[in-house]
């Protein structure tokens, strides 16, 4: 039997976007660690406001929210060059084919269903963060290799 350890052991800023205040609280308790910081937003509008003031490494976004839902938020994120490559994991109670297809077409990186297994989700976040950072490093290498036109 091994002791408890934090899965998210690399520095990360995570924004959890969900209209359920209890889930927002659970996200902060279950996903935050000494290295990983978790902020919360109640809907897409609040999330965009927070993104305008701070850089995040990953977003967890519910689909069904008032004011601006997850589909609209994904569309806004993907249309902005600053957030076009930001990893976004959709977390929702919906698991119908339409919701899954719409989320990935809108730009979701991954999809998890509620109720959430917080431990499993932590591992998914760790993997998604590592993949996104590797992809960003490759993009930077490609930009550096392309000569700038005078």
Residue frames as a rotation matrix with the C-alpha (Angstrom) as fourth column:
UNK 1
0.581 0.814 0.000 0.00
0.814 -0.581 0.000 0.00
0.000 0.000 -1.000 0.00
UNK 2
-0.515 -0.783 0.348 1.52
0.784 -0.595 -0.178 3.31
0.347 0.181 0.920 -1.05
UNK 3
-0.368 0.317 -0.874 0.84
0.584 -0.653 -0.483 6.74
-0.723 -0.688 0.055 0.39
UNK 4
0.718 0.688 0.107 -1.10
0.566 -0.487 -0.665 9.56
-0.405 0.538 -0.739 -1.25
UNK 5
-0.540 -0.818 -0.196 0.73
0.535 -0.514 0.671 11.68
-0.650 0.258 0.715 -3.79
UNK 6
0.250 0.582 -0.774 -0.29
-0.286 -0.719 -0.634 14.55
-0.925 0.380 -0.013 -6.05
UNK 7
0.366 -0.040 0.930 -0.66
0.784 0.552 -0.284 13.55
-0.501 0.833 0.233 -9.69
UNK 8
0.785 -0.058 0.617 -0.24
0.379 -0.743 -0.552 17.12
0.490 0.667 -0.561 -10.93
UNK 9
0.564 -0.663 -0.492 3.34
0.643 -0.022 0.766 17.57
-0.518 -0.748 0.414 -9.84
UNK 10
-0.519 -0.675 0.525 4.42
0.853 -0.453 0.260 20.00
0.062 0.583 0.810 -12.58
UNK 11
-0.686 0.244 -0.685 3.67
0.084 -0.909 -0.408 23.70
-0.723 -0.338 0.603 -12.50
UNK 12
-0.680 0.546 0.489 0.35
0.628 0.088 0.773 24.44
0.379 0.833 -0.403 -14.17
UNK 13
-0.794 0.571 -0.209 -2.41
-0.353 -0.713 -0.607 27.02
-0.495 -0.408 0.767 -14.13
UNK 14
-0.794 0.590 0.147 -5.79
0.576 0.651 0.495 25.45
0.196 0.478 -0.856 -14.70
UNK 15
-0.746 0.666 0.029 -9.13
-0.655 -0.725 -0.212 27.21
-0.120 -0.177 0.977 -15.21
UNK 16
-0.825 0.560 0.075 -12.21
0.552 0.827 -0.108 25.13
-0.122 -0.048 -0.991 -14.32
UNK 17
-0.829 0.550 -0.107 -15.35
-0.557 -0.790 0.258 26.56
0.057 0.273 0.960 -15.95
UNK 18
-0.629 0.676 -0.385 -18.68
0.561 0.737 0.376 25.23
0.538 0.021 -0.843 -14.66
UNK 19
-0.253 0.614 0.747 -21.90
-0.401 -0.770 0.497 26.81
0.881 -0.173 0.441 -13.42
UNK 20
0.676 0.470 -0.568 -22.15
0.258 0.571 0.779 24.33
0.690 -0.673 0.265 -10.51
UNK 21
0.415 -0.536 0.735 -20.57
-0.747 -0.662 -0.062 25.96
0.520 -0.523 -0.675 -7.43
UNK 22
0.724 -0.141 0.675 -20.09
-0.436 0.665 0.606 22.59
-0.534 -0.734 0.420 -5.70
UNK 23
0.807 -0.446 0.387 -18.16
0.589 0.653 -0.476 21.19
-0.040 0.612 0.790 -8.68
UNK 24
0.539 -0.633 0.556 -16.00
-0.127 -0.713 -0.689 24.34
0.833 0.300 -0.465 -8.76
UNK 25
0.492 -0.318 0.811 -15.18
-0.871 -0.158 0.466 23.76
-0.020 -0.935 -0.355 -5.09
UNK 26
0.808 -0.163 0.567 -14.43
0.048 0.976 0.212 20.06
-0.588 -0.144 0.796 -5.72
UNK 27
0.788 -0.532 0.309 -12.16
0.400 0.061 -0.914 21.00
0.468 0.844 0.261 -8.62
UNK 28
0.394 -0.661 0.638 -10.09
-0.614 -0.706 -0.352 23.30
0.683 -0.253 -0.685 -6.43
UNK 29
0.475 -0.169 0.864 -9.84
-0.783 0.366 0.503 20.70
-0.401 -0.915 0.041 -3.65
UNK 30
0.718 -0.054 0.694 -9.15
0.103 0.994 -0.029 17.70
-0.689 0.093 0.719 -5.89
UNK 31
0.785 -0.385 0.485 -6.99
0.570 0.140 -0.810 19.15
0.244 0.912 0.329 -8.66
UNK 32
0.693 -0.554 0.462 -4.85
-0.525 -0.826 -0.202 21.78
0.494 -0.103 -0.863 -6.95
UNK 33
0.669 -0.587 -0.456 -1.44
0.716 0.672 0.187 20.77
0.197 -0.452 0.870 -5.65
UNK 34
0.307 -0.652 -0.694 1.75
0.422 -0.560 0.713 22.45
-0.853 -0.512 0.103 -4.53
UNK 35
-0.742 -0.664 0.092 2.60
0.325 -0.236 0.916 22.87
-0.586 0.709 0.391 -8.24
UNK 36
-0.653 0.564 0.505 -0.84
0.607 -0.008 0.794 23.14
0.453 0.825 -0.338 -9.87
UNK 37
-0.862 0.381 -0.334 -3.04
-0.079 -0.753 -0.654 26.16
-0.500 -0.537 0.679 -9.33
UNK 38
-0.562 0.748 0.355 -6.79
0.801 0.384 0.459 25.94
0.207 0.542 -0.814 -10.05
UNK 39
-0.874 0.414 -0.255 -8.97
-0.327 -0.889 -0.321 28.99
-0.360 -0.198 0.912 -10.68
UNK 40
-0.504 0.780 0.371 -12.70
0.765 0.602 -0.227 28.78
-0.400 0.170 -0.901 -11.32
UNK 41
-0.895 0.368 -0.250 -15.26
-0.438 -0.831 0.344 30.57
-0.081 0.418 0.905 -13.48
UNK 42
-0.395 0.843 0.364 -19.04
-0.104 0.353 -0.930 30.18
-0.913 -0.405 -0.052 -13.53
UNK 43
0.694 0.614 0.375 -19.54
0.322 0.201 -0.925 30.52
-0.643 0.763 -0.059 -17.30
UNK 44
0.262 -0.597 0.758 -17.86
0.965 0.147 -0.217 31.31
0.018 0.789 0.615 -20.60
UNK 45
0.669 0.023 0.743 -18.07
0.184 -0.974 -0.135 35.07
0.721 0.227 -0.655 -20.18
UNK 46
0.884 -0.366 0.290 -16.32
-0.401 -0.278 0.873 34.95
-0.239 -0.888 -0.393 -16.82
UNK 47
0.511 -0.717 0.474 -13.73
0.590 0.694 0.413 32.55
-0.625 0.069 0.777 -18.29
UNK 48
0.389 -0.355 0.850 -12.93
0.793 -0.340 -0.505 34.93
0.469 0.871 0.149 -21.17
UNK 49
0.833 -0.066 0.550 -12.56
-0.266 -0.919 0.292 37.79
0.486 -0.390 -0.783 -18.70
UNK 50
0.763 -0.572 0.301 -10.13
-0.166 0.276 0.947 35.74
-0.624 -0.773 0.116 -16.61
UNK 51
0.401 -0.607 0.687 -8.21
0.847 0.530 -0.026 34.69
-0.348 0.592 0.727 -19.74
UNK 52
0.646 -0.141 0.750 -7.81
0.384 -0.789 -0.479 38.35
0.659 0.598 -0.456 -20.70
UNK 53
0.742 -0.316 0.591 -6.02
-0.617 -0.667 0.418 38.99
0.262 -0.675 -0.690 -17.39
UNK 54
0.102 -0.677 0.728 -4.04
-0.738 0.439 0.512 35.79
-0.667 -0.590 -0.455 -16.92
UNK 55
-0.180 -0.251 -0.951 -2.43
-0.856 0.517 0.026 32.99
0.485 0.819 -0.308 -18.91
UNK 56
0.413 0.338 0.846 -3.66
-0.695 0.717 0.053 29.44
-0.589 -0.609 0.531 -18.29
UNK 57
-0.690 -0.721 -0.068 -2.07
-0.637 0.561 0.529 26.16
-0.343 0.408 -0.846 -19.31
UNK 58
-0.880 0.446 -0.163 -5.34
0.312 0.801 0.510 24.22
0.359 0.398 -0.844 -19.57
UNK 59
-0.532 0.793 0.297 -9.08
-0.845 -0.519 -0.129 24.73
0.052 -0.320 0.946 -19.32
UNK 60
-0.866 0.499 0.029 -11.77
0.491 0.861 -0.133 22.32
-0.091 -0.101 -0.991 -18.13
UNK 61
-0.821 0.545 -0.171 -15.08
-0.569 -0.808 0.157 23.48
-0.053 0.226 0.973 -19.57
UNK 62
-0.441 0.799 0.408 -18.68
0.309 0.562 -0.767 22.38
-0.842 -0.212 -0.495 -19.01
UNK 63
-0.813 0.197 0.548 -20.94
0.547 -0.065 0.835 22.43
0.200 0.978 -0.055 -22.06
UNK 64
0.122 0.974 0.193 -24.20
0.676 -0.224 0.702 23.52
0.727 0.044 -0.685 -20.42
UNK 65
-0.554 -0.289 -0.781 -23.85
0.773 -0.526 -0.354 26.93
-0.308 -0.800 0.515 -18.75
UNK 66
0.616 0.773 -0.154 -25.89
0.676 -0.619 -0.400 30.15
-0.404 0.142 -0.903 -18.69
UNK 67
0.562 -0.281 -0.778 -24.81
-0.282 -0.949 0.138 33.33
-0.778 0.142 -0.613 -20.52
UNK 68
0.223 -0.499 -0.837 -22.12
-0.956 0.057 -0.288 31.57
0.191 0.864 -0.465 -22.63
UNK 69
0.907 0.187 0.378 -22.03
-0.281 0.936 0.212 27.80
-0.314 -0.298 0.901 -22.95
UNK 70
0.186 -0.907 0.379 -19.02
-0.014 0.383 0.924 25.60
-0.983 -0.177 0.058 -23.54
UNK 71
0.262 -0.042 0.964 -19.56
0.912 0.338 -0.233 25.32
-0.316 0.940 0.127 -27.30
UNK 72
0.913 0.117 0.391 -19.55
0.255 -0.911 -0.323 29.12
0.318 0.395 -0.862 -27.67
UNK 73
0.710 -0.703 0.042 -16.50
-0.426 -0.382 0.820 29.41
-0.560 -0.601 -0.570 -25.41
UNK 74
0.117 -0.668 0.734 -14.62
0.487 0.683 0.544 26.83
-0.866 0.294 0.405 -27.50
UNK 75
0.519 0.138 0.844 -15.45
0.848 -0.207 -0.488 28.71
0.107 0.969 -0.225 -30.70
UNK 76
0.975 -0.152 0.164 -14.18
-0.169 -0.981 0.096 31.97
0.147 -0.122 -0.982 -29.21
UNK 77
0.484 -0.839 0.247 -10.99
-0.248 0.139 0.959 30.35
-0.839 -0.525 -0.141 -27.93
UNK 78
0.090 -0.455 0.886 -10.18
0.710 0.653 0.263 28.68
-0.699 0.605 0.382 -31.26
UNK 79
0.670 0.216 0.711 -10.80
0.699 -0.507 -0.505 31.88
0.251 0.835 -0.490 -33.25
UNK 80
0.913 -0.393 0.111 -8.26
-0.406 -0.842 0.354 33.86
-0.045 -0.369 -0.928 -31.17
UNK 81
0.444 -0.811 -0.381 -4.57
-0.139 0.358 -0.923 33.29
0.885 0.463 0.046 -32.07
UNK 82
-0.276 -0.561 0.780 -3.65
-0.841 -0.252 -0.478 33.74
0.465 -0.788 -0.403 -28.38
UNK 83
-0.210 0.298 0.931 -5.80
-0.755 0.555 -0.348 30.78
-0.621 -0.776 0.108 -27.28
UNK 84
0.361 0.401 -0.842 -6.09
-0.903 0.374 -0.210 28.75
0.231 0.836 0.497 -30.50
UNK 85
-0.090 -0.507 -0.858 -3.75
-0.247 0.845 -0.473 26.04
0.965 0.169 -0.201 -29.16
UNK 86
-0.505 -0.040 0.862 -4.84
-0.856 -0.104 -0.507 26.16
0.110 -0.994 0.019 -25.51
UNK 87
-0.833 0.218 -0.508 -5.81
0.145 0.973 0.180 22.64
0.533 0.077 -0.842 -24.40
UNK 88
-0.407 0.803 0.436 -9.48
-0.909 -0.402 -0.108 22.42
0.088 -0.440 0.894 -23.45
UNK 89
-0.951 0.191 -0.241 -10.99
0.214 0.974 -0.072 19.37
0.221 -0.120 -0.968 -21.81
UNK 90
-0.262 0.941 0.214 -14.77
-0.639 -0.336 0.692 19.32
0.723 0.045 0.689 -21.99
UNK 91
-0.985 0.086 -0.149 -16.40
0.169 0.648 -0.743 18.02
0.033 -0.757 -0.652 -18.80
UNK 92
-0.500 0.866 -0.033 -20.12
-0.821 -0.461 0.338 17.39
0.278 0.196 0.940 -19.02
UNK 93
-0.357 0.508 0.784 -23.01
-0.414 0.666 -0.621 15.22
-0.837 -0.546 -0.027 -17.99
UNK 94
0.673 0.585 -0.452 -23.84
-0.637 0.148 -0.757 14.75
-0.376 0.797 0.472 -21.67
UNK 95
-0.425 -0.815 0.394 -22.39
-0.343 0.547 0.763 11.76
-0.838 0.189 -0.512 -23.45
UNK 96
0.612 0.685 0.394 -24.61
0.204 0.345 -0.916 11.66
-0.764 0.641 0.071 -26.51
UNK 97
0.034 -0.625 0.780 -23.03
0.946 0.273 0.177 11.41
-0.323 0.731 0.601 -29.93
UNK 98
0.588 0.256 0.767 -24.14
0.592 -0.782 -0.193 14.91
0.551 0.568 -0.612 -30.91
UNK 99
0.972 -0.230 0.043 -22.51
-0.193 -0.685 0.703 16.54
-0.132 -0.692 -0.710 -27.86
UNK 100
0.339 -0.894 0.292 -19.28
0.364 0.411 0.836 14.60
-0.867 -0.177 0.465 -28.38
UNK 101
0.061 -0.293 0.954 -19.09
0.998 0.042 -0.051 15.39
-0.026 0.955 0.294 -32.10
UNK 102
0.780 0.294 0.553 -19.99
0.354 -0.935 -0.002 19.07
0.516 0.197 -0.833 -31.58
UNK 103
0.870 -0.480 -0.115 -17.39
-0.088 -0.381 0.920 19.47
-0.485 -0.790 -0.374 -28.82
UNK 104
0.039 -0.914 0.403 -14.56
0.568 0.352 0.744 18.01
-0.822 0.200 0.533 -30.90
UNK 105
0.179 0.069 0.981 -15.62
0.943 -0.297 -0.151 19.95
0.281 0.953 -0.118 -34.01
UNK 106
0.937 0.219 0.272 -15.59
0.135 -0.946 0.295 23.13
0.322 -0.239 -0.916 -31.90
UNK 107
0.261 -0.939 0.223 -12.01
-0.403 -0.316 -0.859 22.39
0.877 0.134 -0.461 -30.84
UNK 108
0.812 0.034 0.583 -12.09
-0.571 0.261 0.779 20.27
-0.126 -0.965 0.232 -27.69
UNK 109
-0.228 -0.953 -0.201 -8.82
-0.916 0.280 -0.287 18.53
0.329 0.118 -0.937 -26.86
UNK 110
-0.918 0.000 -0.396 -10.47
0.122 0.951 -0.284 15.81
0.376 -0.309 -0.873 -24.77
UNK 111
-0.083 0.976 0.203 -13.87
-0.629 -0.209 0.749 14.89
0.773 -0.066 0.631 -23.33
UNK 112
-0.945 -0.133 -0.300 -14.77
0.139 0.667 -0.732 13.54
0.297 -0.733 -0.612 -19.87
UNK 113
-0.075 0.995 0.066 -18.19
0.031 -0.064 0.997 12.82
0.997 0.077 -0.026 -18.41
UNK 114
-0.562 0.058 0.825 -19.70
-0.797 -0.305 -0.522 13.61
0.221 -0.950 0.218 -15.04
UNK 115
0.960 -0.255 0.117 -19.70
-0.219 -0.419 0.881 12.38
-0.176 -0.871 -0.458 -12.37
UNK 116
0.484 -0.855 -0.187 -15.96
-0.544 -0.126 -0.830 12.79
0.686 0.503 -0.526 -12.47
UNK 117
0.782 -0.484 -0.394 -13.35
0.623 0.642 0.447 10.48
0.037 -0.595 0.803 -11.07
UNK 118
0.934 -0.353 -0.057 -11.01
-0.343 -0.929 0.137 13.21
-0.101 -0.108 -0.989 -9.82
UNK 119
0.208 -0.904 0.374 -7.97
-0.193 0.337 0.922 10.94
-0.959 -0.264 -0.104 -9.62
UNK 120
0.082 -0.108 0.991 -8.40
0.849 0.528 -0.013 9.69
-0.522 0.842 0.135 -13.17
UNK 121
0.896 0.291 0.335 -9.03
0.424 -0.783 -0.455 13.26
0.130 0.550 -0.825 -14.34
UNK 122
0.683 -0.707 -0.182 -5.76
-0.388 -0.563 0.729 14.36
-0.618 -0.428 -0.659 -12.69
UNK 123
-0.164 -0.742 0.650 -3.86
0.319 0.584 0.747 11.83
-0.934 0.330 0.140 -14.79
UNK 124
0.347 0.359 0.866 -5.69
0.931 -0.020 -0.365 12.99
-0.113 0.933 -0.341 -17.93
UNK 125
0.994 -0.021 -0.112 -4.74
-0.020 -1.000 0.006 16.59
-0.112 -0.004 -0.994 -17.12
UNK 126
0.278 -0.959 0.050 -1.10
-0.249 -0.022 0.968 15.61
-0.928 -0.282 -0.245 -16.62
UNK 127
-0.181 -0.307 0.934 -1.01
0.733 0.592 0.336 13.80
-0.656 0.745 0.118 -19.97
UNK 128
0.637 0.522 0.567 -2.82
0.768 -0.486 -0.416 16.64
0.059 0.701 -0.711 -21.78
UNK 129
0.876 -0.371 -0.308 -0.46
-0.230 -0.883 0.409 19.26
-0.424 -0.287 -0.859 -20.32
UNK 130
-0.047 -0.953 0.300 2.62
-0.002 0.300 0.954 17.29
-0.999 0.045 -0.016 -21.34
UNK 131
-0.041 0.102 0.994 1.29
0.928 0.371 0.000 16.75
-0.369 0.923 -0.110 -24.86
UNK 132
0.883 0.425 0.197 0.38
0.468 -0.832 -0.299 20.45
0.037 0.356 -0.934 -25.23
UNK 133
0.627 -0.722 -0.292 3.82
-0.350 -0.596 0.723 21.54
-0.696 -0.351 -0.626 -24.02
UNK 134
-0.254 -0.705 0.662 5.55
0.382 0.556 0.738 19.15
-0.888 0.441 0.128 -26.43
UNK 135
0.299 0.459 0.837 3.39
0.950 -0.064 -0.304 20.46
-0.086 0.886 -0.455 -29.28
UNK 136
0.981 0.053 -0.188 4.20
0.062 -0.997 0.042 24.07
-0.186 -0.053 -0.981 -28.35
UNK 137
0.185 -0.982 -0.033 7.93
-0.189 -0.069 0.980 23.27
-0.964 -0.175 -0.199 -28.31
UNK 138
-0.251 -0.216 0.944 7.64
0.786 0.524 0.329 21.76
-0.565 0.824 0.039 -31.81
UNK 139
0.722 0.551 0.418 5.76
0.690 -0.618 -0.377 24.84
0.050 0.561 -0.827 -33.07
UNK 140
0.799 -0.482 -0.361 8.52
-0.249 -0.810 0.531 27.04
-0.548 -0.334 -0.767 -31.63
UNK 141
-0.167 -0.889 0.427 11.22
0.167 0.401 0.901 24.91
-0.972 0.222 0.082 -33.30
UNK 142
0.056 0.271 0.961 9.42
0.973 0.203 -0.114 25.14
-0.226 0.941 -0.253 -36.64
UNK 143
0.954 0.301 0.009 9.10
0.298 -0.940 -0.165 28.93
-0.042 0.160 -0.986 -36.34
UNK 144
0.483 -0.849 -0.215 12.79
-0.318 -0.399 0.860 29.20
-0.816 -0.347 -0.462 -35.47
UNK 145
-0.248 -0.601 0.760 13.75
0.461 0.617 0.638 27.05
-0.852 0.508 0.124 -38.47
UNK 146
0.439 0.479 0.760 11.78
0.897 -0.192 -0.398 29.14
-0.045 0.857 -0.514 -40.99
UNK 147
-0.679 -0.733 -0.040 13.85
0.727 -0.679 0.101 32.09
-0.101 0.039 0.994 -42.26
UNK 148
0.186 0.708 -0.682 12.19
0.509 -0.663 -0.549 35.46
-0.840 -0.245 -0.483 -41.83
UNK 149
0.226 -0.032 0.974 11.54
0.952 -0.203 -0.228 37.29
0.205 0.979 -0.015 -45.11
UNK 150
-0.609 -0.551 -0.570 13.21
0.647 -0.761 0.043 40.67
-0.458 -0.343 0.820 -45.33
